[in-house]
Amino acid sequence: MNELNDLIIKWAEEKGITTNGTPIGQASKTLEETNELMEAVLSKDVDAIKDAIGDIYVTIAIQAYMNNLSIYECISSVYDIISKRTGEMVDGVFVKNEQD
């Protein structure tokens, strides 16, 4: 996975995304790809779901890099929090307890 992430960052550098892009512009791309995921899920299009998830990962990996973070650092820090979280499933969505 590290090698693939490195290839994503190399691609972003080659395309000028990391030097000419902005974090807010990258966040906008993430939102665009997330909307595509919503549409794909609603239409139950597995190929489009796979494509959207991949695109979202690419945008957040670049976002992390643009902010001098690694995607793994971001995931690790949030896992430490969610692993202790309690809550319940409500209408197909996990809702955390407010005290968490």
C-alpha positions in Angstrom: 0.0 0.0 0.0 2.9 2.4 0.7 4.2 1.9 -2.8 0.8 2.7 -4.3 0.5 5.8 -2.2 4.0 6.9 -3.3 2.9 6.4 -6.9 -0.2 8.6 -6.3 2.0 11.4 -4.9 4.5 11.1 -7.7 1.6 11.3 -10.2 0.3 14.4 -8.4 3.7 16.0 -8.5 4.0 15.2 -12.3 0.6 16.8 -12.9 1.5 19.9 -10.9 -1.2 19.3 -8.3 1.1 19.4 -5.3 2.9 22.6 -6.5 0.1 24.5 -8.2 -3.0 23.2 -6.4 -4.3 24.3 -3.1 -5.6 22.3 -0.1 -9.1 23.9 -0.5 -9.1 23.0 -4.2 -8.2 19.4 -3.3 -10.9 19.3 -0.7 -13.3 20.4 -3.4 -12.2 17.5 -5.5 -12.8 15.1 -2.6 -16.3 16.5 -2.3 -16.9 16.0 -6.0 -15.7 12.4 -5.8 -17.8 11.8 -2.7 -20.9 13.0 -4.6 -20.1 10.6 -7.3 -19.9 7.8 -4.7 -23.3 8.8 -3.5 -24.8 8.6 -7.0 -23.0 5.2 -7.6 -24.4 3.7 -4.3 -27.9 4.9 -5.1 -27.7 3.3 -8.5 -26.0 0.2 -7.2 -23.3 0.5 -9.9 -20.5 -1.6 -8.4 -17.9 -0.4 -11.0 -18.8 3.2 -10.4 -18.6 2.6 -6.6 -15.1 1.1 -7.0 -14.0 4.0 -9.2 -15.4 6.6 -6.8 -13.7 5.0 -3.7 -10.4 4.9 -5.5 -10.8 8.6 -6.6 -11.6 9.6 -3.0 -8.6 7.8 -1.7 -6.4 9.6 -4.3 -7.8 13.0 -3.3 -7.3 12.5 0.4 -3.8 11.0 -0.1 -2.8 14.2 -2.0 -4.6 16.3 0.6 -2.5 14.7 3.4 0.7 15.2 1.4 -0.2 18.9 0.8 -0.5 19.3 4.6 2.7 17.6 5.4 0.9 14.5 6.7 0.8 10.9 5.6 -2.5 9.2 4.9 -1.4 6.5 7.4 -0.8 9.0 10.1 -4.3 10.4 9.6 -5.9 7.0 9.6 -3.9 5.8 12.7 -4.9 8.9 14.7 -8.6 8.5 14.0 -8.5 4.8 14.6 -7.2 5.4 18.1 -10.3 7.5 18.7 -13.0 5.4 17.0 -11.7 2.1 18.5 -12.9 3.3 21.9 -16.2 4.8 20.6 -19.5 3.5 21.7 -22.9 3.9 20.1 -25.6 2.2 18.2 -26.9 1.5 14.8 -29.8 3.8 13.8 -31.4 3.4 10.3 -28.3 1.7 9.0 -25.8 4.3 10.3 -23.6 4.0 13.4 -24.4 6.9 15.7 -21.8 7.5 18.4 -22.7 8.3 22.0 -22.5 12.0 22.7 -20.0 11.5 25.6 -17.5 9.8 23.3 
